[in-house]
Amino acid sequence: MVEGSMTQGAGQGPAMRTETLRDFRVPVTEPAAPYAVSTGLPDEAPVYGEYPAYYEDAPQAVVPAQPGYAPQPPVPPAPPVPQHDPRQDPQQDPRQDPRQDLRHEEHPHGRPQGHPHPQAHTDAEPVPATAQDPEEDDLEGYTPTYRDLPVIGRSPLGGPGDTVQVQYVPQDTAGPGPLYVVGDVHGYLDELVTELRAQGLIDAEGRWSAGNARLWFLGDFTDRGPDGIGVIDLVMRLSAEAAAAGGYCKALMGNHELLLIGAKRFGDTPVVSGAGTATFQAAWLLNGGQRTDMERLQDVHIQWMSRLDAAVLEEDHLLLHSDTTAYLDYGDSIEDVNDTIHELLNRGDVDITWDLFRKFTKRFAFRDEETGPQAVRELLDTYGGSRVVHGHSPIPYLLGEVGTEDGDESRGPEAVDGPHVYADGLAIAMDGGVTMAGKLLVVRLPLSD
């Protein structure tokens, strides 16, 4: 599916504008175990804990309540009239694009202590710019599919933080370019840049260099890693650059996008979950939320995430974030699923948003040797495709290599060197476990298995 317009842009572990909480404050202290889980529903995945309880021996979290010519008769010449130069008054200039009225805000931020990834570098600090006043109607027309969308933020390699107007340059290409997918990034910007370079998708300056190639991110850009907002800024910029080159860079909505949106919009507003009273703020912190990401989170990021689709069919591959059948609850076609989720998310209701988050946090629906293949077939029969490609569940967990109940960790996430094909060959897992010193996967489809 090749689109001629710029499109929506971007691990493990939401088209109307919705007001956000500008003065949301994150507690000074974080839980001692950011990957800890909270369970309460028997025989069901945690409500807001990412990993099953038996993988983490952490204490239960105590969550507080919160856009024909015809000849004419000659006309006597009129006296000269002073001409107004529209360039002197941008508001009178019909060429003036309101989307260009973007301004930058520097957001000082530090790095979290105790970096969870020994190989991650933290010297790159992309600084996003704020969109124009969100109260103005112009922002209502913001769409990541607009071809000449201004690009926001600084180069992940440390370049200046300028607003860039990308001009569309048609490419003389025959048909779509190669298709790539990216697994869960979770804030590991440096690792992402390294892998995109290795695949020839970006150049040494971090710019799109793959022409008409197609690149899909499977969701989960933030939390746990050091620079989630930097990851989002990079994906937004690459979306514009790829479109200008005749390709595209797009992204799916992951459960961590829902979590971050919820934490920003609803903060300490209480919700009733199967594990008791909870809040998005507490769940976000519990699942690796980074204070620096929240400090740098802008309305433009929230709106971008809110418009991401949940599912797409590309070259006979059904791309999803989560390995769950919960997508079936939202429609019998991919279009219905995406429209329903967008509509629900934009109601701005805390309980509805929580239910979305809870359902897309479920996992392991395809792992069981007996029931897994049938679960995948149900999705493929409904939405099309011959294979499901997903992120969300780290491959080491799918393989039983990490966190088993008997404590056997003889094989670790370092063993992950590519996607995991399972469920009778019907499912491809793409979360290499970068949050546990595993690998961030960028892979070309179809696989050559």
C-alpha positions, 0 to 999 in steps of 0.5 A: 500500500503506497501513498503519495502523501506524507503519513503518520510517522511512531517496544515493549514493555491515539481525530480531534484535538483533546485538551491535555494537562499542562501542569501535570507533575510527576512525583520526585521519586520513582518506584524502586522497581520500574519494571514491577507488575501489579496483578489482580485478575486470575488467569489474565495478563496484568492490568497495567504491569507489563510482565507476568508476575512470575517474571518479576519478584517485585512487591505489589505497587500501592496505587493512590486513589486520582483544515473560459476566457472571453475577450473583454471590452477595453477599460480606461486605465485607472489611476495608479493605486499604491500596491500592498506587499503581502510579504510585509503582512504575513496575515494578509499573505495567502501563501503564508502557511500557518503550520510554519508558525512553530516556535522552539522551547528549550527543555533542560533535562537530565538523564535518569540515574542507573542507566538500564542499558550498558551500551546506550549512549546518552549524549544526544539530546533532541529538543522538540519544538512546541506547536503554535498555540493549541487554543488556535483553530489552525492546530485543528488542521494538523495532520501527519499526512500533510505533505509539507508538514514542518519537521520538529526537533533537533537531529538525534546526532546533536545538530541544531534544533531548527524547524525544517520545511521539507519539499516534496520531490517526486521520484522516478521509481517503478512501484513501491520500495522495500518494506522494513519493520522496527520492533519496540524502541522504548527510548533507546535512541542511539540503538535505533539510529545505529540499526537504521544506519546498518539497514541503509535507511538513514545516512551518517547525519541521521537523515532519510537515505532510503528513497522510496523504501517503506518503514513501519514502527510497531509502537512503544517509543517511550518508557524504560529507555533514556530518550523516548521523546527523542525517538518520537521526534526522529520518527516524525522527522523521518516521516517527512523526509521519507515522503519527500523522497517518495517512500514513507515512514509510519508507525502503529500505536502501542500500549505505551503510547496509550499509557503516556497519553493517559498519564499526561491527560488524566494524571492522578484521576482514579480508575477502577481496574480488576486490581482495585483503584489505579491511576495512569500516573502510577501505572506509567511510573510502574512501567518505566515512565521517565520524568525527562520524557514527561517534561519534554512532552508537547501537545504535538507529540500527544496529537501525533500519537493519538492519530496512530493506527492500531493495525495495517496490512502491508504486503500480506503481513498484518502488522500489529503492536500486541500479540493479542486477539483484543483487536477483534473487539473493535471491528471486523475490518482494519478500517473499523478497528482504527476508526473505533479506537481513534473515536474512543480515545478522543472522547477524553474519558479516563475509564475508556482510555484505561480499558484500551490500555488494559486490552492492548497490554495483554500478550502471549495469545499466540505462544501456546502450541495448541491454541496459538496458531488458531488465535493467529488464524482468527486475526488473519481470517478477519483482517487479511494477510498470511502472517502477523508481525507484532512487537510487545512481547520480548522474544526472550520471554516467548522463548522462555529464556528469561525469567522462568519460574524455575530461575533457569537463565542459562540463555539470555536475551543476548541470544536474540539476533533476529525475529522469532517465527512461531505459531506454525509459522504464522506469527513473527515477533519483533521485540528483541528485548532492548530493555533487557540488554537484548537487540533492537530489531530493524528487519526487511520483509518478507523474511527469507525463512 
